[in-house]
Amino acid sequence: MSIPSNSDIDLLLIGKTGNGKSATGNSILQRKVFVASASMESVTLKVSWDVSDHNNTIIKVVDGPGLGDTRLTTEEGLNLFMNAMEYAVMANSSGYHAFLLVVRYGGRFTQEDQDVVRLLKQIFGQDFVKNYCVLVMTFGDNFKREGEEFGFTFEQWCGQQSGVMQELIREVQGRIVLFDNVTKDPVARKRQIDDLLSKVATLKSRGQRYTDKNFERAQEARDRVRIEAKKPMIQDDTMFKISLILQRLGQIQSDFHSPSQLQDLQNLELETQKLVGNIALQDKGTGALRDISENATAIMNTVREAISVRKRLDQDRLRAQQQETDQAAQLQRQRETMQKEMEEQGASAEVVAMQNRIRELEEQMAREREERNEQVAVRQTEEQNRLADMTQKSQDCFLNIHIQVDKNLFDTIIAFTKGIFTTIASWFKK
């Protein structure tokens, strides 16, 4: 449905179910057009609109989605609301002069109300409330009775507010009007419409309309909201996969002498890369999953370090084997030469000297073997210290991430991680 765009003033109503949003729209239109939702648990998806002529000014009122008390805490409810808001903005191609944020007089401005304002900023942009909102306070009939009883005006009441309500009034720069949606007094009904339009005029005079272009610029923020709604599910799925990766890593490490160990570790690295990549795809560059990504990346780095340790150990062993082979070949050549000379000359002085050289070479090989063992011991200590640092960093990563999992499972993962690094350290002792 496309909403015609030939009106003078375009208004979009936003508010929690029960705050009198639809009734306010009817008061502005001066007839009953919108039907209020009876459910406090719903998100009203249907977007209705109508127009009215007020003092030769054509006013278009769009009754936007109503916010239920609890549905915004669910991914489904959040997506329904955001989709409905997107529809309301896109359907009115000319945009809106003002968004009427409907709140109720007589009730506390709760954490839920604050969350609604925060969500609206995420949907429409952080300057949305300051640049495009007018605060409409309903149940003006209740205020009238209390004002007459205690002797204060609406302006005085606004000036006496504190806390979050005061902050909200300041953010809309004092654009707040009182609406009595039950009064039958035509003068009072006209006056409150005039008051509203005067507040809207302060926005209209700036030449600003909130259009679909503004909405597109806030796309990243809306993506972040949707992703944060999915975050608990993504957290659980990531922890599940990390647990399996850690288990597999422990199994690979326990079979140190397996010829396929390096290949198995490299295959496990591919799994961790895939996990980190999938998190990045789901994050869409919003940063909403940064803590989960950091946790998965830490596990990937753990696997990579295990691969590096294995490669370094293999290289050390290959070098030692090659040195042993070269020295053994040299010694064998010396022995063959000595044997040949003994056969030709007997126990001559040259043969005795060669025997002494062979003994010296054997002693030198023994000394070099001892030096290599000492060097390997130093390398072992260095690697163990490096692994100890990795253990601490991984523990910190697990402890800092805000994943709500069962504590026993969490402790099991921590203990298992410690065991993994202990296993890696034991490689050097084999």
C-alpha positions as CSV (number, residue, x, y, z in Angstrom):
1,M,0.0,0.0,0.0
2,S,1.3,3.4,-1.0
3,I,0.0,6.4,1.0
4,P,-0.9,9.5,-1.0
5,S,1.5,12.4,-0.5
6,N,-0.6,15.5,-1.2
7,S,-1.0,16.6,2.4
8,D,0.4,19.7,4.1
9,I,1.5,18.0,7.4
10,D,2.5,14.3,7.7
11,L,2.5,12.8,11.2
12,L,3.4,9.2,12.3
13,L,2.1,8.0,15.7
14,I,4.3,5.7,17.8
15,G,3.6,4.4,21.3
16,K,3.1,1.5,23.6
17,T,-0.2,-0.3,23.5
18,G,-2.4,1.2,26.2
19,N,-1.0,4.7,26.0
20,G,-3.8,6.0,23.8
21,K,-1.9,6.2,20.5
22,S,-4.9,5.3,18.3
23,A,-7.2,7.6,20.3
24,T,-4.8,10.4,19.8
25,G,-4.9,9.9,16.1
26,N,-8.7,10.0,16.2
27,S,-8.6,13.3,18.2
28,I,-6.3,14.9,15.6
29,L,-8.5,13.7,12.7
30,Q,-11.6,14.8,14.7
31,R,-13.4,11.5,14.1
32,K,-13.0,7.9,14.9
33,V,-10.8,6.2,12.3
34,F,-8.3,4.1,14.2
35,V,-9.2,1.2,16.5
36,A,-7.1,0.6,19.6
37,S,-5.6,-2.8,20.2
38,A,-7.0,-4.6,23.2
39,S,-3.9,-6.8,23.7
40,M,-1.0,-5.6,25.8
41,E,1.2,-8.4,24.5
42,S,0.9,-7.6,20.8
43,V,2.9,-5.7,18.2
44,T,0.3,-4.1,15.9
45,L,1.5,-4.8,12.4
46,K,-1.2,-3.0,10.5
47,V,-0.4,0.6,9.5
48,S,-3.5,2.7,9.0
49,W,-3.8,6.3,7.8
50,D,-6.3,9.0,7.1
51,V,-6.5,12.8,6.5
52,S,-8.3,15.7,8.0
53,D,-8.7,19.4,7.1
54,H,-8.0,21.6,10.1
55,N,-8.2,25.4,9.4
56,N,-7.4,24.8,5.7
57,T,-4.4,22.6,6.6
58,I,-4.5,19.0,5.3
59,I,-3.2,16.8,8.1
60,K,-2.2,13.2,7.3
61,V,-2.0,10.9,10.4
62,V,-0.4,7.5,10.1
63,D,-1.2,5.1,13.0
64,G,2.1,3.3,13.3
65,P,2.7,-0.1,14.9
66,G,1.9,-0.4,18.6
67,L,4.4,-1.8,21.0
68,G,3.3,-4.5,23.4
69,D,4.7,-4.7,26.9
70,T,6.7,-7.8,26.4
71,R,7.0,-8.8,22.8
72,L,10.0,-6.6,22.1
73,T,12.1,-8.8,24.3
74,T,11.8,-11.6,21.7
75,E,13.5,-11.7,18.4
76,E,10.2,-12.3,16.7
77,G,8.5,-9.3,18.3
78,L,11.5,-7.1,17.5
79,N,11.5,-8.1,13.9
80,L,7.8,-7.6,13.6
81,F,8.0,-4.1,15.0
82,M,11.0,-3.1,12.9
83,N,9.4,-4.5,9.7
84,A,6.2,-2.6,10.5
85,M,8.1,0.6,11.1
86,E,10.0,0.2,7.8
87,Y,6.7,-0.3,6.0
88,A,5.3,2.8,7.6
89,V,8.2,4.9,6.5
90,M,8.5,3.5,3.0
91,A,4.8,3.6,2.3
92,N,4.7,7.4,2.8
93,S,7.2,8.4,0.1
94,S,7.1,12.1,1.0
95,G,8.3,11.4,4.5
96,Y,7.1,12.8,7.9
97,H,7.3,16.3,9.4
98,A,7.0,14.8,12.9
99,F,6.8,11.5,14.8
100,L,4.4,11.7,17.7
101,L,5.8,9.7,20.6
102,V,2.7,9.0,22.7
103,V,3.2,8.5,26.5
104,R,0.7,8.3,29.2
105,Y,0.1,10.7,32.0
106,G,-0.2,9.2,35.5
107,G,2.2,6.3,34.9
108,R,5.9,6.0,35.6
109,F,8.3,6.3,32.7
110,T,9.6,2.8,33.2
111,Q,12.7,1.0,31.9
112,E,10.5,-0.5,29.2
113,D,9.7,3.1,28.0
114,Q,13.4,3.9,28.0
115,D,14.1,0.8,26.0
116,V,11.4,1.9,23.5
117,V,13.1,5.3,23.0
118,R,16.5,3.6,22.7
119,L,15.1,1.2,20.1
120,L,13.5,4.0,18.1
121,K,16.9,5.7,18.0
122,Q,18.5,2.5,16.8
123,I,15.8,2.2,14.1
124,F,15.6,5.8,12.9
125,G,19.0,7.2,13.9
126,Q,20.5,8.7,17.1
127,D,19.3,12.2,16.4
128,F,15.8,11.0,15.6
129,V,14.1,12.1,18.9
130,K,15.9,15.5,18.9
131,N,15.2,16.4,15.3
132,Y,11.8,14.8,14.5
133,C,9.8,13.9,17.7
134,V,7.0,15.6,19.5
135,L,6.0,14.2,22.8
136,V,2.2,13.7,23.2
137,M,1.0,13.0,26.8
138,T,-2.4,11.4,26.8
139,F,-5.0,11.0,29.6
140,G,-5.2,14.8,29.8
141,D,-8.5,14.4,31.6
142,N,-6.7,12.8,34.6
143,F,-4.2,15.7,34.5
144,K,-7.0,18.3,34.5
145,R,-8.5,16.8,37.7
146,E,-5.2,16.7,39.5
147,G,-4.1,20.1,38.2
148,E,-7.3,21.7,39.5
149,E,-7.0,19.9,42.8
150,F,-3.3,20.7,43.5
151,G,-3.1,24.0,41.6
152,F,-0.5,23.5,38.9
153,T,-0.4,23.9,35.1
154,F,0.9,21.5,32.5
155,E,3.9,23.8,31.9
156,Q,4.7,23.8,35.7
157,W,4.4,20.0,35.8
158,C,6.8,19.6,32.9
159,G,9.3,21.9,34.7
160,Q,9.1,19.8,37.9
161,Q,10.0,16.5,36.2
162,S,13.3,14.8,37.0
163,G,15.2,11.8,35.9
164,V,14.4,10.1,32.6
165,M,11.3,12.1,31.9
166,Q,13.2,15.3,32.3
167,E,15.9,14.0,30.0
168,L,13.2,13.1,27.4
169,I,11.6,16.5,27.6
170,R,14.9,18.2,27.1
171,E,15.8,15.9,24.2
172,V,12.6,16.9,22.3
173,Q,13.6,20.5,23.2
174,G,10.3,21.1,25.1
175,R,8.1,19.9,22.3
176,I,5.5,18.3,24.5
177,V,1.7,18.6,24.3
178,L,-1.2,17.4,26.6
179,F,-4.0,15.5,24.9
180,D,-7.5,14.8,26.4
181,N,-8.9,12.2,24.1
182,V,-12.3,11.9,25.9
183,T,-13.3,15.5,26.1
184,K,-16.4,16.5,24.2
185,D,-15.6,20.3,24.4
186,P,-15.0,21.4,20.8
187,V,-13.0,24.4,22.0
188,A,-10.7,22.2,24.1
189,R,-10.3,19.7,21.2
190,K,-9.4,22.4,18.7
191,R,-7.0,24.0,21.2
192,Q,-5.0,20.8,21.7
193,I,-4.7,20.3,17.9
194,D,-3.5,23.9,17.5
195,D,-1.0,23.3,20.3
196,L,0.3,20.2,18.6
197,L,0.6,21.9,15.2
198,S,2.5,24.8,16.6
199,K,5.1,22.3,18.0
200,V,5.2,20.5,14.6
201,A,5.6,23.9,12.9
202,T,8.9,24.4,14.7
203,L,10.2,21.3,13.0
204,K,8.5,22.0,9.7
205,S,10.1,25.5,9.6
206,R,13.5,23.8,9.5
207,G,12.6,22.3,6.1
208,Q,13.2,18.8,7.4
209,R,11.2,15.7,6.7
210,Y,12.1,12.3,7.8
211,T,12.2,10.3,4.5
212,D,13.2,6.9,3.3
213,K,16.7,8.3,2.7
214,N,17.1,9.0,6.4
215,F,15.8,5.6,7.1
216,E,18.4,4.0,4.8
217,R,21.2,5.8,6.5
218,A,20.2,4.1,9.8
219,Q,20.3,0.6,8.2
220,E,23.4,-0.4,10.1
221,A,21.8,0.5,13.4
222,R,18.7,-1.6,12.6
223,D,21.0,-4.5,11.5
224,R,22.7,-4.3,14.9
225,V,19.3,-4.4,16.7
226,R,18.3,-7.5,14.8
227,I,21.6,-9.2,15.4
228,E,21.5,-8.4,19.1
229,A,18.1,-10.1,19.3
230,K,19.7,-13.2,17.8
231,K,22.8,-13.0,20.0
232,P,21.7,-15.5,22.7
233,M,21.1,-18.1,20.1
234,I,24.4,-17.4,18.3
235,Q,26.2,-17.5,21.7
236,D,24.8,-20.9,22.5
237,D,25.6,-22.2,19.0
238,T,29.2,-20.9,19.2
239,M,29.8,-22.4,22.7
240,F,28.5,-25.7,21.4
241,K,31.0,-25.7,18.5
242,I,33.8,-24.4,20.6
243,S,33.3,-27.3,23.1
244,L,33.5,-29.8,20.2
245,I,36.6,-28.1,18.8
246,L,38.3,-28.2,22.2
247,Q,37.4,-31.8,22.7
248,R,38.8,-32.7,19.2
249,L,42.0,-30.7,20.0
250,G,42.6,-32.7,23.2
251,Q,42.1,-35.9,21.3
252,I,44.6,-34.9,18.6
253,Q,47.2,-33.8,21.1
254,S,46.9,-37.0,23.2
255,D,48.1,-39.0,20.2
256,F,51.4,-37.2,19.8
257,H,53.2,-39.9,17.8
258,S,50.4,-40.2,15.2
259,P,51.8,-39.4,11.7
260,S,48.6,-37.6,10.9
261,Q,48.6,-35.3,13.9
262,L,49.8,-32.2,12.0
263,Q,47.2,-32.8,9.2
264,D,44.5,-33.3,11.9
265,L,45.5,-30.0,13.5
266,Q,45.4,-28.2,10.2
267,N,41.9,-29.6,9.5
268,L,40.8,-28.4,13.0
269,E,42.2,-24.9,12.1
270,L,39.9,-24.9,9.0
271,E,37.0,-25.6,11.3
272,T,37.9,-22.6,13.6
273,Q,38.4,-20.4,10.5
274,K,34.9,-21.4,9.3
275,L,33.4,-20.6,12.8
276,V,35.0,-17.2,12.9
277,G,34.0,-16.5,9.3
278,N,30.3,-17.4,10.0
279,I,30.2,-15.1,13.0
280,A,31.6,-12.3,10.9
281,L,28.9,-12.9,8.3
282,Q,26.2,-12.8,10.9
283,D,27.6,-9.7,12.5
284,K,27.4,-7.8,9.2
285,G,30.1,-5.3,10.4
286,T,27.9,-4.0,13.2
287,G,30.2,-5.1,16.0
288,A,27.2,-6.6,17.9
289,L,29.0,-10.0,18.0
290,R,32.4,-8.7,18.8
291,D,32.8,-10.5,22.1
292,I,31.7,-13.8,20.5
293,S,34.1,-13.3,17.6
294,E,37.0,-12.6,20.0
295,N,36.2,-15.8,21.9
296,A,36.2,-17.8,18.7
297,T,39.3,-16.1,17.4
298,A,41.1,-17.0,20.6
299,I,40.3,-20.6,20.1
300,M,41.5,-20.4,16.5
301,N,44.7,-18.9,17.7
302,T,45.1,-21.7,20.2
303,V,44.8,-24.3,17.4
304,R,47.3,-22.3,15.3
305,E,49.8,-22.2,18.1
306,A,49.4,-25.9,18.6
307,I,50.3,-26.3,14.9
308,S,53.3,-24.0,15.3
309,V,54.5,-26.0,18.3
310,R,54.2,-29.2,16.4
311,K,56.1,-27.8,13.4
312,R,58.8,-26.4,15.6
313,L,59.3,-29.7,17.3
314,D,59.3,-31.6,14.0
315,Q,62.0,-29.2,12.7
316,D,64.1,-29.5,15.8
317,R,63.9,-33.3,15.6
318,L,64.7,-33.3,11.9
319,R,67.8,-31.1,12.5
320,A,69.0,-33.3,15.3
321,Q,68.5,-36.4,13.2
322,Q,70.4,-34.9,10.3
323,Q,73.3,-33.8,12.6
324,E,73.4,-37.3,14.1
325,T,73.3,-38.8,10.6
326,D,76.1,-36.5,9.3
327,Q,78.4,-37.2,12.2
328,A,77.7,-41.0,12.1
329,A,78.6,-40.9,8.4
330,Q,81.8,-39.0,9.1
331,L,82.7,-41.4,11.9
332,Q,82.0,-44.4,9.6
333,R,84.3,-43.0,6.9
334,Q,87.1,-42.6,9.4
335,R,86.7,-46.2,10.6
336,E,86.7,-47.5,7.0
337,T,89.8,-45.5,6.2
338,M,91.5,-46.9,9.4
339,Q,90.5,-50.4,8.6
340,K,91.9,-50.1,5.1
341,E,95.2,-48.8,6.4
342,M,95.5,-51.5,9.0
343,E,95.1,-54.1,6.3
344,E,97.8,-52.5,4.2
345,Q,100.3,-51.3,6.8
346,G,99.5,-53.1,10.1
347,A,99.5,-51.3,13.4
348,S,101.6,-48.4,12.1
349,A,101.9,-45.0,13.7
350,E,99.5,-43.5,11.2
351,V,96.9,-46.1,12.2
352,V,97.4,-45.4,15.9
353,A,97.0,-41.7,15.2
354,M,93.8,-42.4,13.2
355,Q,92.4,-44.4,16.1
356,N,93.1,-41.4,18.4
357,R,91.3,-39.1,15.9
358,I,88.3,-41.5,15.9
359,R,88.2,-41.5,19.7
360,E,88.4,-37.7,19.7
361,L,85.6,-37.5,17.1
362,E,83.4,-39.8,19.3
363,E,84.1,-37.6,22.3
364,Q,83.3,-34.5,20.2
365,M,80.0,-36.1,19.1
366,A,79.1,-36.9,22.7
367,R,79.8,-33.3,23.7
368,E,77.7,-31.9,20.8
369,R,74.9,-34.3,21.6
370,E,74.9,-33.0,25.2
371,E,74.9,-29.4,24.0
372,R,72.0,-30.1,21.7
373,N,70.1,-31.7,24.6
374,E,70.7,-28.5,26.6
375,Q,69.5,-26.4,23.8
376,V,66.4,-28.5,23.5
377,A,65.8,-28.1,27.2
378,V,66.0,-24.3,26.8
379,R,63.6,-24.4,23.9
380,Q,61.2,-26.6,26.0
381,T,61.2,-24.0,28.8
382,E,60.6,-21.1,26.3
383,E,57.7,-23.0,24.7
384,Q,56.2,-23.9,28.1
385,N,56.3,-20.3,29.1
386,R,54.6,-19.3,25.9
387,L,51.9,-21.9,26.4
388,A,51.4,-20.7,30.0
389,D,50.8,-17.2,28.6
390,M,48.3,-18.6,26.1
391,T,46.6,-20.5,28.9
392,Q,46.1,-17.3,30.9
393,K,44.9,-15.3,27.9
394,S,42.4,-18.0,26.9
395,Q,41.1,-18.1,30.5
396,D,40.7,-14.3,30.5
397,C,38.9,-14.5,27.2
398,F,36.4,-17.1,28.6
399,L,35.9,-15.1,31.8
400,N,35.3,-11.8,30.1
401,I,32.8,-12.9,27.5
402,H,29.2,-12.3,28.6
403,I,27.8,-15.7,27.6
404,Q,25.0,-17.0,29.8
405,V,25.7,-20.7,29.9
406,D,25.3,-23.2,32.7
407,K,28.1,-22.6,35.2
408,N,29.0,-26.3,35.4
409,L,29.5,-26.3,31.6
410,F,31.5,-23.1,31.8
411,D,33.8,-24.6,34.5
412,T,34.2,-27.8,32.5
413,I,35.3,-25.8,29.5
414,I,37.8,-23.8,31.6
415,A,39.2,-27.0,33.1
416,F,39.4,-28.7,29.8
417,T,41.3,-25.7,28.3
418,K,43.9,-26.0,31.1
419,G,44.2,-29.7,30.4
420,I,44.9,-28.9,26.7
421,F,47.8,-26.7,27.4
422,T,49.2,-29.1,30.0
423,T,49.1,-31.8,27.2
424,I,50.9,-29.5,24.8
425,A,53.5,-28.7,27.4
426,S,54.1,-32.5,27.9
427,W,55.0,-32.8,24.3
428,F,58.5,-31.5,25.0
429,K,59.0,-34.2,27.6
430,K,58.5,-37.0,25.2
